[in-house]
Amino acid sequence: MHLTPRARTLVRLLLLAAAYYVSGRLGLLLAIPPGYATAIWPASGIALAGLLLGGSRLWPGIVLGSFCINLDVAMSFGPPGGAPLLVPPLVALAIAGGATVQALVGASLVERYVGRPFELVRARDVATFFALGGPASCLISASIGAGVLALVGAIGPDDALRSWWTWWIGDSIGVSIMVPLLFVWLAEPREIWRRRCDSVALPLGCALIATVTLFVWVSRLEDARIRAEWDTDVTQAADAVQANFDATVGIVRSLGDLFVATPHAERADTFSTFARRTLAANPGIQALSWNPRVPDEERAAFERRARTSIYPDFRIVERSRGGTVVPAPRRDDHVVVLHIEPVESNAAARGFDVSSERLRRRALRRACATGQPSATEPIRLVQDTTDQYGILVFSPVYVTGDLPASADERCGLIRGYATGVFRIDEVMRTALGHHVNPNIAITLTDEDMSGGPRSVWSNGPPPWQIPTRGTASSSELADVAHVMVGGRQWSIFFTAAPTYRSAAGSWRPWVALAGGMLFAGLLTAFLLVVTGHAVVIERLGAERAAELSRTNQDLEREIAERQLAEQALEKNEEQLRQSQKIEAVGRLAGGVAHDFNNLLTVISGNCELLAERVESDPEASRELQEVRHAADTAASLTRQLLAFSRKQILAPRVLDLNALVLRLHEMLRRLLEENITITFNLTSRAADVQADPGQLEQVVLNLAINARDAMPKGGTLTIETAVTMLDQDAAVAHPGVPPGRYVVLSLSDTGTGMTPDVKRHLFEPFFTTKPRGRGTGLGLATVYGIVKQSGGDISVYSEVGMGTTFRIYFPAVSPPPEPITVANRSLTQALSGTETVLLVEDESRLRTLAEKVLRSYRYTVLSAADVEEGLRVSAEHPGAIHLLLTDVVMPGGSGRDLAEQVMATRPDVKVVYMSGYTDDAIVHHGVLTAGTAFLQKPFAPVALARKLREVLDA
């Protein structure tokens, strides 16, 4: 029969509910009084195993099974009719919710910290499984269950802690025993759990049988002891009740004897003296009275004597059906209350005809007929206005001591009755005050009452049923005793309250059961660890065999990896050597840049000034031109060294790499030979980068020249741009470059290519494959330095005879590029000016040259050799100073400090910095600070004039 997934889930849910209910019923057979908790609760283990094996979607089965079994328990142990009908279902639902939450939490903890599949082969997993699935999660159900039962009053405060403790232990033991048993039959992997049938399940079953047997034996011994204590309690209580009733009846008999022995007993004062002393000594008696027999023919004379000598308003009365006091009608005899004590609370009873009421008349008849004290059924007391019933005992007093055998004749000789009135509650409580266990419910019944036996007193709410020796089950503690009161047989029913066994019982059965089950649980854990250890050993053996079979492959792979590591090490060593060379050249370039650039500025400037004077001498002009050419070559060499060592000063901005490449097209066409074809393959995506446009032009030109030299017979130069993403793995091939989005510039030629040895030295300074005098060896080194200083990376691929490809990676930027404009190298405006310039330069020859140049352009020049002198000249000059031209690095302070102090007093002054030093205060990491006017040394006189004019006119 094929079932749908939903139907299969429903079947499993119902099976889980049924298993929970049946196992719970079996667990309750071992319950500890008062019966709410047991030292083993198999249902908790079934619930946890059900969720672990079938999934958490089966939780409604736990709710259903737990609700059914706890509803039965709540109905069985609930208060007798005093609680609303909704209380047992609500209690059962709350306990079921606690059991469900406990199973869900336990399953979640086990799955999280042990994990599937539940092999339980490691000691740590076994300990974690039992700790989290058992004691840790079982706190939930025990706390909710015991708390709910205590809240509704099903258990008292004294039993709450014991019930909680037993509940928690029972659930924990149930988990530790039932879950492994179910796993043996149902859990995966089957090859592991199947082998545990004999090694785990069989010993565990034997331990359970032995534990249950021991518990039954100890429980029977405990039950016999409790029953013995019960019999003692019942006997003592019954004897106390009989003795108290006998004493009470004896007092009434003594009052009758008083009227026989004392002629003056009918006097009010004599009766009062005896009765008051008796009542004071016996608080259980409500009243004592003397009730003489008055024949109807003597009624009038009796009433006159009583009114004359004792009670002025005395008359013989009775109660009508409406409850009012009326004169008694005529009848053969009247039994009249003449004297009664205490008189204060019983004055209304004087003159009452006791024989007017049927129940009293029956007791009077029995007393005069038997000559013994006789008790009435529970009746309404005439002298009690609270409508409370009591018992009257009549002791007959005859006119003679010799009584005839006939009952009628004896009743004809009756003189009167000594009467005692008492409430059953007072007599019973007096009798049982020191002889009754508070956990025993006692009910007193009169077996001879009209209409059948009826309860006349109870020390608590009436029981649901009154058991007898014939109807009480063997597990109940119930008994009945009989007492005789005034010729009537009364029965006393004793029923143990639910708390009797828990109060009288000891911990021996619980210790036997809990200890045995705990031993079984520990035995289970031990066996799981042992069998799991065997599985681990087998697996280790299999793994070792597999490892041995893979040894050769591992060795070969290790050798290959070691060879790759050695190659990588050689490559790293090569890179380290190159970095050391670069660093050495950088330190050299940075050290000589400042002084060398100052000298070159003086040489170039003076050559330009001299050129105007020797224009008429061609020979001198040629020689001066050679000097200028040599100075320019030296300046270019210095710039290349600084670019390679990444110590040049850049002025980067956001630009479009595609636009820059296209702008160089014409220049490249003039630079390359006619037999070289230039092709462009530019990306259609945004190719925005942040770099110094002049430096990027130098990179493209240097690579193009290198490609030209590699294609002496002509070829093709391909320039490409692309946008790519470098992930973590791809970035490893580009040291120092983080993952991200990059713009790639590629230049490929079809030239001669390079050997691996040439590639290793490609970017080293002064390395060249060209003939002597054809190159300095700084072209590619300069490209390398510019790219690295711009935050990018460069890679090269080349094969001999196949050509070379350079790929340059620049970080892509989001802001729109700044337009690239071609510098107008023609003199478009006059460079002269009439402004006042404060010149501060510590190199005297350079300062003298600058003064000459500025004055030649008609500027007013104020000159200073250092910061201190510059501040003094600025302070002493009375007129305006329009521009400050200052070196950056000087003795006694920097040009930035000087500019800030001058601008503090002259806020309108403009500043132009000049320097050939790479670590200036106006430069951060080789990049010029935005908005700073800067003139790089060495510079030509016309460049100085143009820069000043640009700044002043801005």
N, C-alpha and C positions, 0 to 999 in steps of 0.2 A: 504494500500500500504506500503510495507516494504522498507525502505531506508537503505542503508549502512551507517556506521558512517561518511564516508567522504561526502556522499551526504547530510546527515543531517547537517553537519558542513557548507557545501556550502549554503544550504537553510537558515540557521540562519545568515550567513554572508550577504546574499543578503537582508534578512529582516532588519537587522541592518542598512545596507546602505540606504534602502528605508525609514526607519523610521527617520534616520538622515536627509535625504534630505527633506522630507515632513515637519518635525518639524522645520528645518532651514528656509524653505520658509515661514512658519507661523510666525516665529520669526522676519523675515525681514519686515513683515507688520507693526511691531512696532518699526522699526529702527529709530534712531535719525540721522538727517542730519549730514554729507553728505551721510549717508546710509550704511556705512560699519559695524557699530556696533549697537547693540540693548541692551536695559536694561534688557532683558531676552532672553537667547539663550537656548531653550529647548534641542537642539541637544547635548549640552555638558553633560546634565544629562542622555540622552539616551545612549551616548557613554560609560560613566562610568558604568551605570547599565548593559549595554550589556556585558562588560568585567567581571564585578563581578558575573553576573548570568551565562554567557556562557563560560567564560574562556578567557584568553589573546589571544588565537588562532584566535579570531574573529576580531583582529585589522585591517585586510584588509578592512572589511566592513566600518570602520570609514574613512579610506583613500578614498575609493570610494565615499561614500556619501558626505564627505566634499569637495572633489575635484569637483564633479559635481556642487554643489551649489555655490562654490566660483568661478568656471569658469564662471558661469552666471553673477555673481556680477562683476568680473573683466572685462568681455566683455561689461557690461552695463555702467560702470563708467570709463572705460579706456580712455585715450586721443584719440582724433578723428584722427585716421589714422596715427598718428605720431610715434607710437611705433611699433616695430617688432611684427610679428604674434606670436612669441614664448613667448612674455612677459606675456599675460594673462594666458596661461597654466602653466608657471613656477610660477607665483604668486599664482595660485590656488593650485598647488602642494606643495608649501612651507607652505601655510596656513593649508592645509590638514595634512601635516607632523606635524605641531605644535599641531593641535587638537588631533592627534593620540598619540603623545608622552605625552600630558597632560593626556589623558585617561589612558594610561599604567602606568604612574607615580602615578596617583591618586589611581588606583586599587591596585598597589603594596603597597602603604602606608597604605591604608585601611586594606588590608589583613594582613599586618605585625602588625599594632598597634591596630586593632580592632579584627580581627580574625573571622574565620567562626565558626558556622553559623551567618549570619548577623541578629541577633535578635533585636539589638538596644533597649534593655530594661533598660540599666543603663544610667544615665545622663552622666557619663564620656565617655561611648562608643558613645553616640549620639553626644556629643561635639567634640570628636576626629574624628568621621566619617565626620561631616560637615566641620570641619577645614581643614583636610587633603585632602578630596575629592573636597572641594570647593575652598576657597581663596588661599590655599597654592599651589595646583597643577594648578589652573587656571591662575597663573602668567605666565605659559609657553606659552599657546596659545595667550594670549593677547600681550605678548612681541614680539613673532615671527610675529604675524599677523600685528600689528601696525608698527613694524619695517620694514617689507617687503613692505607695502603700502607706507610708507614714503620714502623708498629707491628708488622705481620706480616712485615716484612723483605723486602717486594717491591721496595722501593727503599732504597738506602743513605742514610746521613746526608748524603753529598755531593750526592745527587740530590734530596733532600727539598725544599730551598728552590727549586731550579729547577723541579721539578714543580709546587709550589704556585703559583709566579709564572706559569708557563705556563697552568696550570689556570684561575687567576683571570682572566688576560688573555683566554684563549679563551672563557670563559663570558661575560665582559663584551662582547667583540666579537660573539659569537653573538646576544646580546640586542639590541645596537644595529643589527644588520643584519636578523635574521630577523623581529623584531617589526614594524618598519615594512613589510616585504614582505607579511607576513600581513595587516596592517591594511589595506593597499591593496586586498586582495581580499575581506576579510571584515568589516572594522570598520564601525560606524555612527558618524556619519551618512554614508550612501553618497554623497550629493551632494558631500561634501568629499573623501572618499578616492578616489572614482572618477576625479576630475580629476588625481590624483597618479600615475596609472599611467605616463604619459609623462614627467612632470617629476621623479618620485622613483624609481619602480621600474626604469625603463630605464637611467638613469645608474648606479644602484646595481648592476644586473646586469652592465653593462660593466666597472665597477670590480672586481667579484668575478672576472670572467673574466681580466682583466689581472693581478690579484694572484695567482691560482692559476697562471697561466702563468709568471709570474716566479718563483714559489716552486718549481715543477717544474724550471725551468732551473737555478736556483741549487742546488737539492737534488741534481741530477745532477752538477753540478760538485763539490759537496761529497762526494758518494758516490765519484766517481772519485779524489778526493784521499785519502779514507779507505782505499779499496781499494789505492792505491799504497803507503800506509803499512803496510797489512796484508801485502802481498806482501813488503815489506822485513822486517817482523818475522818472518814465517814462514821466509824464506830464511835470515836470521841464526840463528834457532833451530835449523833443520835442519842447517845447516853446523856449528853448535857441537856438536850431538849426534853427528854423524858424526866430527868431529875428536876428540871425547873418547873415543868407542868405538875409533877407530883408535889413539889413543895407548895406551889400555888393552891392546888386543891386541898392540900393539908391545912393551909391557913384557914380556908373556909370551913373545913371540918372542925378545926379548933374553935372557931367562932360558935359553931353549933354546940360544941361541948360546953362552952361558957354558959349558954342558956340552960343547959341541963344541970350544971353544977351550981349555979348561982341563982338564988331566988330573985334577987333584985337586978338581974341582967337586963330586964326590959326597961329599966329606968334609963332615961336619955343620957344622964351623966356617966353611968356605968358603961354603957355601950360605947359612948364617945371616947372614953379613956382607953378602952381596949383597942378600938379600931384605929385611933390616931397613931398609937404606938406601933401597931402592926403595919400600917401603911408607910410609916416613916422608914421601917426596916425593909420593906419590899416595894420598890418603886415600880415594879411591873404590874401591880394591882391598881386598877383605876378607882375602884370604890368597893366598900363593904356595907352591907345593909342587913337589917332584920325585918323579915316579911312574915308577920303572923297570919294564921288562917282565921278568917272571919266568916262564920256562917251568915246566911242572909238574914235570919231572924235577929241576929245580934248586931247587924250593921249600924243601925241608928244609934244604939247605945255606945258602940265602939267609936263612932265619929264624935259623939258628944264628949266622951272621956278624953279623946285626943285633943279636941278643941279647948276643953276646960283646963287640962293639966299640962299640955305641951304646946300645941300649935293652934292658935286661934282660928286660922282659916283652913283647917284640915278638912279634907273630904276625899272619898274614894272616887278615883277618876280613871279614864282610859283614853287612848287616842282613837279618833274616828278615822275613817278611810281617807279623809282629806288631810289628816295629820294634825288636826287641832285636838286640844285636850277637852274632853267632855265628861260629865258625870257617868260613872259606870252603871249600866243597867242592872236590874235585879237578876241574880243567878244563885244557885245553891250555896256555893262557897266563893269567897274572895280571898286572894293572897295579896295582902296590901303591904306596900313599903312604908314601915312606920319610922324606923331610924336608918339614917344613911350618913356615911362619912367618905370624903370630906363634904360637909353640909354646904359650904359656900358655893361650890360648883355643881351641886346636885340637889338643890332645894326644890327644883321643879319636879323631881322624881318622888317626893313624899306624897303618899296617898295613891300612887299608881297601882292599879290592880294587875299584878303580874300574870294572873291566870286569864286575863282578857285576850291574850295574844296566843295564837295556835302553837308556835314553836316553843314559847316559854311553857305553855300548858303541857306540852308533850314531855319536856324535861322535868317539870314538877311531878308529873304522873310517874315517870321512871324513878325519880328519887324517892317518893313515898312508898312505891311498890318494892324497891330493892333495899331501901334503908341505907343506900350509899350515895355519895355526892354525884350529881348528874349535871352534864354540860349541855348547853343549847347549841344549835347550829349558829353560825355567824349571823347576828341579828343587828338591827338598828337600835342603838342605845337610846332610851327615853331621855336620859339626862344629858345627852351629847347633842348640841345644836349644830355640829359640823357634819351631820349626816354620815357619821363614821360607824362602822360595825364593830362589835366586840363579842366576847364570849361571856355568858353568865353561867356560874356554877352554883347549884342549889344543894345544900346539905340539910337533910330533914331532921327536925327535932320533934320528938313524940311526947305525949303527955305522960307516958309510963315507960318504964324500962323493959317490961316484958311484952314482947311483940308477938302477935298471933302469926300463924303460918300463912294465912290467906293475905294476898296483896290488897284486896278491898278492905279487909278488916284493918290492916296496917294503915292504909290511907285514911280510914275513919278516925284513927287515934292521932293524927298529925296535929301538932301544936303550931308549927310554923317552919320557916326555912331560913337558915343562915346563908346569905348570898354574897358571892364575890363577883365583881365585874372587872374584866381586864381586856386590854387590847392585845390581839395576837402579836402585832408588830413589836410592842414593848417586851412582851414575854420572850419572843424569839430572839430579839437582839440581845436581851440580857443573858439568855442561855448560851448564845453563840459568840458572845463578845470575845472570848479567849480560846475558843475551841474550833474555829473554822478558818480554813485557808481562803484568802480573798479571791483565789482563782477557781473556786468551786461555786457553781450556781445551785442554790437550794430553793426548793419549792415545797410548800406544806399544803396538803389537800385533806379534805374531810371526806372519807370514803362513804359515810352514811347520810350524806346530804340528800334532801329531796330533789329529784331531777338528776341524780347521779353525782359522781365525785366531781369536786370543783376546787380550784386553787384558792386558798385563803390567805397565803402569804408567800412572798418571794423576796430574796435579797438583791434582786436586779430585775431587768426586763424578763418577761416570761419567755421560756425557751420555745424554739420552733416546734418541738415535740417533746413529750415527756417519756423518755425511754424507761423500760422496765428490765428486769433481769432476763426476761424472755425475748425482748425485742432489741436490746442493745447489741450492737455488733461487737466482735471480739476486739476490734481496734479502739472502741470508745471506752471512755472512763465514765461510767454511770452506775448508780446504785439506788436502792430504795430501802428505807427502814420504816417500821411501824411503831407508833406510840399510842397509849391509851390515855385519854383525857376525859375524866368525868363520865366513864362508861361509853365513850365514843372512840372508834378507831380512826386515827389520823395516819396518813402516809407522808414521809419526808423523802423527796426525790433529790438525789445528788447528781449533778452533771458537771463534768470538768470543762472549764472554759478553754479556748484555744491556747491561752497562755500557760495553762497548768503544766503541760508537758515540758515546755521550754523552761519554766521556772524550776520544776522538780528534776528535770533531766540534767545530765552531765555531758561533757564534751567527748566522752569515750567513743560513742558510735561515729561521731563526726571525725574525730582524729583517726579512727580506723579506716573510714572510707576515704577521707581526704588524703591521708598518708599513703594508702594503697594506690589511689589514683595518681597521686603525685609521683610515686615510685614508677608507676606504669608510664607516665608521661616522660620522666627522665630516662627510663629504659628505652622508650621509643626514640628519643633524641640520640641516645648513645648508639643504638643500633643503626640509625640513619647515618651517623657519622662514620661508623665502622664500615658499613656497606658502601657508603660514598667514597671512603678512602680507597677501597678496593677498586672502584671505578676509576678514581684518579690515577692509581698506579697503572691500571691497564692502559689508560689513555696516554700516560707518560711513556710507557713502553712502545706504544704504537707511534707516538711522535718521535721518539728516539730512533726507531727503525726508519721512519720517513726522513728524518734528518740525515741519517747515515747514507741513505740513497741519494740525497741531494748534495752530498759533500763535494763531489767533483764539480758539479755545476756552480756551487757557491765559490769554490776555489778559483775556477776560471773567471767568474764574474768579478771576484775580488782582484784578480790580477789585471783584468781589463780596467777596472776602476782605478787601480793604483797607477796604471800607465797614464790614464786620463788625468789623474791628480798630478802626476809628475809633469805632464805637459802643461797643465794649468799653472803649476808652480813656476815652471820656466817662463811662461807668459807673464805671470805676475812679477817675477824678478826682472824681466825685461821692462815692464811698465814702471817698476820701481826705479830702475836705472834711468829711464827716460825722465821720470818725474824729478829725480835728483838733478839731472842735467838742466831741466827746465828751471828748477828752483835756484840752481847755481847761477844760471844766466840772469834770472830775475833779480837775484840779490845784486849781481854785478850792474845790471841796467839801472836798477833803482838807486844804487849808490852813486853812479856817475851822472845820472840824468840831470840833476839840478845844476851842478857846476858846468857840465858839458853844454847844456842848453844855453846857459848864460853866455859862455864863450862864443857859441855859434851865433847867438843873437848879435853880439858885438861885431863879430866878423862880417855877418851878412849885412847888418845895418851900415857899417862903415863902407863896405863895398858899394852899397847902393848910393851912398852919399858921394863917394869918390867918382862913381860912374858919371855923374853930371859934370865933374870938373875935367875929366880926361877924355871927353867926347872928341876933342880935336886931335888926340894922339891915338891912332888906331892900334899901334903896338901895345900901348899901356891899357887900352880898353880890352884887347884880347887877353892880356895877362890877368886883368882884374876879373874878366868874365870867368877865367879858369878858377880863380880863387872862389868866386861865388858858386860855381858849379861844384867845387869840392866841398864847400860848406853845406850846400843843399844835399849832397850825397851823404855827408856825415849826419845831417838832421834826419834824412830818410832812414839811415841805418839805425839811428837811435829810436825812432818811432817803431821800426820793425822789431827791435829787441824788446821794447816796452809792450808791444802788442802780443808778441810770443809769450812773454812772462806774465801777461795779464796785469800789467801795471800802468797801462795807458789810461787816460781820462776820457770817458765816454759821455756823450750827451744823448741818451736814448729817448725815443718817442715812439708812439704807436704808428705803424705804417703798414701799407699793403705790400706784401712781398711780390705779388704779381706785378703791381705797378712799377716797383723798383726794377724788376728784371726787364720789363718791356722798355723802360726808359734807357737802359744800358744797351739796347739793341744796336743803335747806330754806332755807339762807341766801340762795341765788340766787332762790328762789321769792319771798322777802320783798323782795329787792332790785329785781327786775324788775317791770315793769308786768304787769297781769293779761292784757293783750292779746298778751303774748309767750309762746309755747309753748316749753318746754324739752324736748328729746329727748336721750336718751343712747344711744350705740352703742359699747359698751365691748368690747374684745377679750377672748376667753376664755383667751388665753395669759397667762403671767406678765408683768406690766408693772412690774417692780421698778426703781427708780431711786434714786440717792443725791443728796439735795438737802435744803435747809432747808424743812420743811413750812410754816412761816409765810410764807416767801417765795413758795412755790408757790401758797398760798392767795391771796396778793396778786396773782400773775400771773393766775390764773383770774378773780378778782373784777374786776381792771382791764379785762381783755378783755371780760368780760360787760357791764360798765358801758359800754364803748365800743360794744358791739353794741346795747345798749339805746338809746343816743343816736342810733344810725344807723337805728333802726326806730321813729320817733315814732308811727306809725300801727299799730304791732304787727307781728308776724311770728314767725319760728321761729328759735330758737337751738339749734344741734345741737352737742353735745359728744361727741367720738369719741376713742378710744385705739386704737392699733395697734402692732405690733412689726414692724420691717422691718430689712433689711440694706442698708447703703450700701457699694457697691463703690467701686473707685478712681475710676471715671468719675462715679458719682453724688455722691461726696464733693467733686468739683470745684465743684459748685453751692453748696456750704456751706463757705465759707472758714474755715479754722481747725479744721474738724471732720475727724478721721481716719476712714478706712473702718472699719466694724464694725457691731455690732448696736445698734439704737436703738429707744427707745419714743417713739411720736409722739402728741402731744396736739393735737387739732384743734378749733377753735371756729369755726363757720360761722353767719353770719346772712343774712337775706334783706332786708337794708336797702338804703340808697341807693347803696352802693358808693363807690369813690374814683376820682378822675381820676389819670392818670399823674403829673401834677405833685405832687399830694398824696402819692402813694406815695413819691416821691423824698425828701420831707421828713418822712415819717411818724414816724421814731424820733428826730428831732432834739429836743433839750430846748427847752421853752417854745413849741414849734410846736403850734398848735391851730386847728381850724376852727370852734370854738364861739364864741358871742358873748362879749364882754368880761365878766368876772365869773363865767362859767360853768365855768371850768377853768384850771388852771395850765399845761397843755401838757407835764406830766411823766408822765402815766399810761403811755403806750406806751413812752416813754423809760425809765421804771422797769422795765417788762416786759423790754425789750431788755437792760438791764444785768443783771437777775437771771438771765435765761436764759444770757447769755454767761458770767457769773461761775460758773454751775453746770456749765459745760463743754458746753453745748448750742448750738443755733442756731434761729433763727426765720425763717420765710418768710411772705410774704403774697401772696394772689391776690385781685384785686378787679376788677370791671367796674361801670361806672356803671349803676345801676338793677338789677343782678343780685345784689348782696350782696358780702360779703367773707369770706375764709377765712384764718385764722391757723393755721399748722402749726409746732409747737415740737418739736424733736428733743432728747431727753435720752439720754445713754449708758445702755444697759441694764446691770444688774449681776446677779450670780448669787446672793449671800447672801440669805437670807430677809428680808423687810422687818420693820422694827420697828413694833410697833402704834402707831397714832396715837390719842392720847387727847385728849379735849376738855378744855381747861383749865377748872377749876372757878373761876369768877370770883367766887364768894361767899366770904366769910370763914368758913372751916370750922373754924378752930382759932385759938387765941389767939396773937397775934404777939409778945407781950411775952416777955422773958427776963431772967434774973439773971446771965448770963455776962458775962465781961470781954472787951471788944472793943478792939483796938489799931487806931486810925484814923490813916492816913497819907495826907495830901492837901496838895499844895503850894498850891492855890487857897484863900485864907483864907476867903472868903465861903462857898464850898461846904463847907469843913471845919467852919465854924461851924454851917451848916445841918444837916449830918450829925450833929454832936454833939447838937443839939437833938432831932432825930428819934430818935436812939438812946436818949437819956436819957428821952424821953417814953415809950419802950417799956420803961423800967426797966433798961436795960443799963448796966453800968459801963464808962465810956469813957476810954481813954488816947489822947491826941491828939498827933500829931507832924506837922511841916511838910515833912520831906524824909526821905531814906533814913538819913542819919547820925543825925538826931534819933530816928527810929523805932527804930534799933538801940540807942541809948542808953536810951530809955524801956523797951524790952524787957529790957535787961540790968539796969536799976535796980529794976524792979517785982518785989517779993518773991513775989507770989502767982502764980496761974495766969493765963495768957492763953488764952482759948478760941478766939478768931477774930481773924484779921488782915484788915482791910478796907483795901485800898491802891489808890491810883491806879497806873496802869502807867507812864506817862511823867512823870518828875519830874526836877528838877535834881539832879545828883550821882549818878544811877543810876536803874535801872528797878525797877518793882514786883516783877518776877520775881527780881532779885538780892536784894532785901530779903526776899522770902519764903523763898528758899533759905537765907539766913543766919539768919533767925529760926528756921526749922525745924531747923537744925543744933543749936540749943540747946534748942528746945522742939518735939520731934518730934510731939507730939499736937495742935499748933495747926492750925486749919483756915483756909483762905485764900479770900477773895472779891476778885476783881479788878473794878475799875470804870474805864471809859475811854470817851471819845468820839472817840478818835483811831484812825485806820484802819490805821496801820502799827505796831501794838503788837508787843512781843516775844512775846506769847502767841498771836499770830495768824500763820498761814502761808498766804500767797496768798489772804487774805480769809477763811480757814476757821479756826474756833476749834479749838484743840487739844483732843483728846478728854480728858474728865475734869476740865476746868477750869471752876470756878464763876465766872461773869462777869455783870456788871451794866452794861448799855449806858446811857451818858449820852445824853440827860437821863432821869432816872427820878423817879418820884413817891415821897414818903415811905413810903407803904404798900408800894410795890414793894421798897424797900430793906429794910423790916422783914420782908416775906415771904421775900426771898432769903436773909437771914441766918438766919431760922428754918428754912428748908429745908436749908441747909448744916449748921447745928448739930444738927438732928434726924436727919440722914442716917446 
